[in-house]
Amino acid sequence: MMHKPIVKIEGLSHRYSRAWAIRDINMEISSTGIVGLLGSNGAGKSTTMNILCGALNQTEGRVYIDGISMQEQPEEAKKLIGFLPQNPPLYMELTVDEYLLYCAGLRLMSKEKMPSAIREAKERCGIDHYSTRLIRNLSGGYRQRVGIAQAIVHKPRLVVLDEPTNGLDPNQIIEVRALIREIAQERAVIFSSHILSEVQILCNEIRMIEAGRIVFSDSMEAFNNYAEPHSMLVYLENPPPAIELQKLEGVTRVDFLTERQIRLYFNGDHEIAEHVVAASIQHGWRLREIGFDKSALDEIFKQLSSQPNN
């Protein structure tokens, strides 16, 4: 039996004045787990999420949440969504309990369900011991937890998180990542970021948006296969001529950067490093350093951004 996608976006376009912010976005999300929405600043991520969550009316296209049209039944569709914008809409003079009660009311929850729902959201986000604390007295990491709690208090099918780790210190980032993974076990999560490594660490699938268009849409595994480095740097004390290095299995090109530092391009063979080490020992090349190019992922990001829709 075919299940309805939790999110279905068809031909979504929006312009501010004369400039198109996004153009012909098509997307489906069908299950639980974390989908990364990756793009540079200004690529169109926030516009897409604001329309998806009903905070902005699009110029063209349709949005469906669990089969419900955001345009025709916005109230019903929004009940299924939890949204954490890049700047969480926190009221600093409220306590955590007061704020979550207010948010539950905005989601049209029945008064009977509110106490248990708020308690569960606080426990899930690790803020139950701050129930009576004013939000302005919380650290940045705990404010972000409160923001996530308001996004899940009504138990939505979809949670949309816009740059949720932005501005947090390394320990806070690790804690928020763990919380997002836990939330995603029961619902679909869209995680927006302009940082490639953040999306790679957290997400099962990736939708990459650049200049207002989707340029990559597939599993994280497919992206990682695509994004594997295809060059490496080696330092040889006694290097052979380039033509000898070209004969190594898997090597497609050889560039001498200095007399002893060489960039080897290869065809994706995972054993290329072993081939280089073995040949160096056999021929006395005296290998001193070897490593894959660290810039490869950034180059892949640029390459995908410059391509037409995949």
N, C-alpha and C positions, 0 to 999 in steps of 0.2 A: 504494500500500500504506500502510495506517494504521500510524503508529508509536506505541508506548506512550509516554505522558507520563513524563518523568523524575520528576516529583512529582505525586501525586494525593492530595488531602485531601478527605475526605467527612464532612460533619456533625460537625466537630470541636468539642467542648465540654469545658471543664474548670473545676472549682470548687475553691477552697481553703476548707475548712469549709463555710459556707453561701453564700458569695459566688461568683458565676460570674466567672472571669477572662476566658474567651472563650466565645462562644456561636455554634454552628452555622457554623463556618468551612468554606468550600468553596473549593478552589484547585487549579488545574492549571498546571504549567510543562512546556513541551513541547520546548524546544530550548536551544542554547547562548545565551550572553548574560547580561545582568545584570537581575534583577528586583528592584525596590525594594520593601521592606516598610516603609511609612511610617506613623508614628503617634506621638502624644504620649507622654511618659513615663507608664507605667501603663496604656497602651491595650490591652496583651495581646500585644505583639510577642515578648517573651522567652519567655513561656509557649508560644506557638505554635511557636517555633523549638526550644525544649527538647523538646517532644513530637515534632516532626518529626525530630529527630536521635536520638530514643530515650533521652533523658536524663530523661524524665518520662512517666509513664503517664497517659493522658487519662481523663476520666470517661466520655466518649462519643465515638463517631466512629472513623474508620479513616484510616490513613496508608499509602500505597504508594510505594515508591522503585523506579523502573524496573519496575513491576508486582509487586514483592515486598512482601508485607505486613509492616509493622514489628511487628505484634502476633504474627503466626504464625511469622515467620522473622527475628527481630530481628538475629541475627548476620550473616546474608547481606545484609540491608538496610543495616546500619551500615557494611559494607565499602565501600559505594558513596557514603558521605557523608564530607566533611571539614567540621569545625565549629570556628569560632573564637568562643568566648563573649565577652561584653563585657569580662570580666576574664580575659585569657589564662591558662591553667593552666600557667604556667612554673615550673620548678624552678631557683631562682636559683643554687644551688651546683653545678649541672651545667654543663659546656661545651655549646656549640651542638651539636657532634657527638654527645655523650652523650645529650642531650635528644632529638634527632631519632631516634637509634637506639632509645631507649626508646619513643617514639611509634610508630615503624614496627612494633615488637614488639606494641604494644597493638592495632594494626590487623591482626595475624596475618599479616604479610608473611613470605614465606620468607626465610631467612637469605641465600640466594644473591642475591636481588633487592635486599636492603637497601642495600648500599654504593652501587650506581649510582642508586637511587631517592633516597637522601639527597643525593648529589652533585648530582643534577639539581634537587632542590627548593632547595638552597642557591644554585645558580647562578641559578635563576629568580627567587629573592627577593633576590639581591644580597648574600648574607651568607657566601659561600664563603671570604672572607678573614678571617672571624671564627670559623672552625671550632673552634679550641682556646680561644676566649675564654669566660670564665665569663659566664653570662647576666646576673648581677647587675652586671657591669661594662659592659653595653651601654646605649646611650641609649634613650629611650622609643620612638623611631621604629624602631630596630633590634630591640628586643624585639618590637614588633608584627610586623616581618618574620619573626622566628623563629616567632611564633604562626601566621602565614599559612603558613609552610613546613611546620609540623606538620599543617596542614589539607589540604595537597596532596601530602604525601610518598607516599601510597599510590595516587595518581592516581585520585581519586574521580570519579564522574559529576556529583556535586552538591557545591558548596562553600557553606556557610552562614556568613555573617559578621555578627556582632551588634555594631553601632556600631564598626566597625574604625578609624575616624578620630578617635574620641573622645579628647580629651586630648593630641592631637598639635599641634605648632606648624604654621604655614602651609606651610612647605617640606616637612615630613614628610607632611602631608596630600596635597600634590601628588604626592609620590613613591609613597605607598600607593595613591592613585587609579590611577596609571599601572600599578602592579603588578596591581591588581584587573582592570583592562581586559585586560591580557595574559592573565591566568588564564582570563578569560571567553571567550577565543577558542576554547578547547577543551572547555569544560564549562559547565553551568548554574551561575550564582552567584545566591544570595539575599543581598541587601545591606540590612541593617536600619538605620534611622536615624529620629530624631525631627526632623531638620533637612531641610526641604523642598528647599533649594537643593542639598544633597549628593545627594539622590535624582535631582533634575533633571539634574545634571551627569553622573552616572554611568550611569543606568539606561535600558534599552530599554522595560521595562514597569513598571507600578506597581500594587501592591496596598496600599490604604490601610485601616488598621484603627483603629477608634476605639471606646472603651467595649466592647471585646471582640468587635466585629463588623466584617466587611468592608464598607466604605462606598463604595469605588471600586475597580474592577478593569478595567484597559484598558492600551493602549499609552501610552508617555510622550508621544507625539505627540498622542494624544487628550486626555490630561490638560492638556497645554500649550495646546491649542486651547480647552479648557474654561476654563483659568485665565488666559487673556489679560485684561489690564486693560480695564475698560469705563468708566473715567472718567479725566479728565485735569484738571490745574490750569493755568490761564492767567492772566497778569497783563497787563491792558490799561490804558494811561495814559488813554485816552479811550474807555471802554467804551460800547457802545450799550445800549438797554433789553434785558431778558432775552428779550422776544418776538422781537427781531431775531436774537439768537444761536440761538434755537430753530429758526430757518428754515435754519440751516446743514445741509447734507446729512449725514445720519447722526446728528445730535444728537437725543437723546430727552428730555433734561431739563437745566435750567440752574439752578445754585444760586450766588447771590452770597455769598461768604464775608466779603468786605469791599467797599468801594466799587469796588475795582479788581481784586481777586482773585476768580476765578470757577472753580467746578468744573463741567465739562461732562461729562455722561453720554452715551455713544454706543452704537451697536448692533453694535460689532465691526468697523466699517469701518476698514481699515488705513490709509486715506488721510485720516483725520480731521484730523491735524495739518496736512497740506497745505491742506485746506479752510480751516482757521482762519487760517493764514498769508496765504493768498491774499485772504480776505475782509478781514483787517486792513489789508493794503496798499491794497485797493480803496476801503475806506470810512474810512481814516485812524484806525483804532482804536489805533495805536501799541503794538503787541505788544512786551512786554519779556521775558516768560518764558513757557515752555510745557514741560510734561512730564507723562508718565503717572504716575498714582498709584503710589507705591512699595509701598504696603500692600496692593495688590490680591491678591497671592498668599497672604498670610496670611489675608485675608478669605475667599478661596476654600477654604483649608484648614478654616476654621471652618464655612463653609457646608456643605461636604461632610460634616464630622463630625456635623452636626446633622440630616442627612437619613437616611431609612431606606435599606436596602441598595439599591445600584444594580443 
